[in-house]
Amino acid sequence: MRVNILFFASLKDRAGTRQVEFETTEPVTVAELKSQLVFRFPGIEPLLPNCLVSVNQQFAFDEDGIAEGAEVAFFPPVSGGSGFPTITRVEEGQLNLDELVASITLPTTGAACVFTGMVRGKTARGDAHETVSLEYEAYIPMAEAKMVQVADEIRQRWPAVEGIAIVQRIGHLMPGTPTVLIACSAAHRDTGVFEAARYGIDRLKEIVPVWKKEIGPQGEVWVEGKYHPLPGD
């Protein structure tokens, strides 16, 4: 039986690879798969007791079975910097901005900087045109992994940041609809929250695989970026 194994973050470093097709016995549980992986990737053994596992992009546990051809990912708990909240996700439903800000607000929080992108109905800068709607698409597993990376980069640059929320909406969206939220909280406003939120949206547009199709009176077109990721991105 063959399964597709994905490693992220520290497990990727220990395994020396991000993805591998692994042949295992049948049937197999998550716990049994872990034991078999240790023989091929002994470096991951110290991390397994605390790592999270997903099977076909759903959280899985030691007793869960794994089917032929499954995609099994191993990754550490989402980094939060000293227990601070980190929210990273792609969703189809409406963004609840108040709820997201509340989720990164702690008793020590005295400031939060929020950036919200939205569908623009009219574009005046550059090639002026009207937009009827946008269609957002994402490579969700990779997008959410890259959002975690962006949050980690924010914490490295602005260690005073407490909570971070990075949420991208996908689907068919009309003008005036919020499409993305980047929010950073901290004890005070002069601790880097403005710069951190700006960095978050700029970095998201560089490395998080999300695309949009612009639908207007003249037809439809996929809007492509110009940034090509560098080694380490």
N, C-alpha and C positions, 0 to 999 in steps of 0.2 A: 504494500500500500504506500502511495506517495502523497505527501502533503507539502505545501509551500510554507516555509518558515521565514518569518520576518523578525529581525532584531532592531530595536531602537535604543538610542542614547547609550548609556553605559554598557548595556548588553551587546550592542553592536560593536563597541570598541573591544570588549572582551572576546567576542566570537571572531572578530576579524572580518566580518562580512555583514551586510545588511539583509541579504536575501539568499536563500538556498532551498533547493528541492531536496527533501529528505525522505528516504525510504525507511519505513518502519514496519513492525509486525502488525497483524490485524487480528482482533480489534485492539484498540489502544485508547487509554484514557489520558487526560492531561498530565497526571502524575507519572504515568508510564512513559509518556513522550519526554518529559523532563529528564527522567533517568537515562533514556537512550541518548538524548542530546549531549549529556555530560561526557559521554565517552568520546564523542567527536569534537566537542567544544569544551574542554575541561575548565577553561577560564571563566565560564559563566556560572559555575557551581556556587561560588559564594553569594551571588546575586539572586539566585532562584528563590530562596525563602521569602524575599520581600518583593519579588517582581509580580507584575500583573500579566494576565494571559487573556487574549481574545481569540475566538474561533469564528471565522467569517464575520469579523467586525462586531462581535458580541462578546462581552466579558464571559470568561469561562473559568471553571474551578477544577480542582484536582480530580474530582470524581466524574467529571463530564467526559463523554465519549467524543472521539474525533473520527470523522468519516473520510473516505477516500477523496482526495483532491481538495481538502479543506485548506484555507489560509489561516495559519496560526501565528499570531504575533506575540512577542515577549517584550515587555517594556517596564521601566520603573514607574512608581507612582508619579503623577504629574508634579513637577517641581513647583514649590510654592514659596520658597525662601523663608525659612524659619517659621513655617506653619501659616504663612500668609495665603489668602485665597487666590487661586488662579483659575479662571474660567476660559476655556478655549473650545469652540464648537462651530459647526456649520449646521444651520437649521432652515427648514422651509416655512415655519410659522412666523407670525408677526413678532418683531423684536419688542420686548417689554423693557424700555430703557430704565424706568424707575426701579424695576425689580433687579436688573443687572447692576445698577449702581449700588443698590442696597446690599447686594451679595458681596461686594468688595469693601463695604464700609464696616470698620471695626470700632471698638470703643476709643481707640487712639486716633482715629481718622479725623482730620480737621479740614481736609481739602480733597477734592476729586476733580480731575480734568477729563472731560468726555468729548470725544470726537465721533460724530455721526455722519456718515455719508448717505446721500439719498439720491433717488432718481431725479435727474434734471429734465424738465420738459422742454426748455429752450436753452441752447448753447450759443452764447454771443462771442466767446473767445475763439480765435482761429477760424475754422470752417463753420460759420454760423448755420445752424439747422435746428429743426424741431425733432423731439423724440416722443413717440406715442407710448412706448413701453420698453423695458429691458428684460432680457431673459438671462438669468445668472445660472452658471453651471460650475461644478467643482469636482475635482478628484478628491472625494471626501476624506478617505483615510490619510492620504498624504497631506492634504490641506490642514487637517487637525494636528498632525504631527509637526508641521511647519509652524503652526500657530504656537505650539508649545515652545519651539525653538525661539520664536520672536519674543515670547514672554521671558525666556531665560536670558536672552540678550539684553532686554530692558533691565532686568534685575542686576546684571553684571555692570551695566553702565550707571544705573541710578539705584544704589542699594537702599536708599531711604523709601523707595516705593513700597507700599504695603500690598494692596490688592491690584490685580490686573484682570481685565475682561477683554477678550478678543472674540467677537462673534460675527460671523458672516451669514447673511441670508441668501438663499438661492431660490430659483423659480421665476415665475412671470410676475414682474413688479411694475406698478404704474407710477407716473410722476408724483413726487412728493413723498414716496414711500422710503423709509429708512432701509438701507441695504447692509450697512456694516456699523459696528460699534467697537471703538477702542476706548477703554476707560482705565485710568490709573488713579489710585488713591494713596494718600500719605498723611503724615501728621500735620504738615504745614505746606502752604502753596509754594514756598521758595525751595523746595527739596528736589525739584526736577520733574514734577508731574506734567507740566506743560510740555517740556521737551520729550518726555517719555511717551506721551500719547502721540505726539507728532512723529516720533521715530516709529512707533508701532504701526501707524497707517502707511507710512512710506515703505517700511520693510515688508508689510503684508503684500503691497502691490508689486514687490520685487520677487518674493520667493514662494508665496502661498498660491497653489494652482487653482485659481478662480478666474473664470472668463465671463464675458458678457456679450450678448447679441443685442445690438441696438436696432429697434424696430421703429421706422418713421414713415412719413408720407412717400418717401422715395424708394422704400424697400427695406431690406434687412442686411445687416453686416456684422460680423464678429469683430469686436474691438480687440486688437492685439497690442501688447506692450512691446517695449524695446529692450528691456533689461535681460541680459543673459547671465544666469547664475555663474558664480565663480567657484573654484574648488573650496569647499568648506561651507558654502551656502546650503 
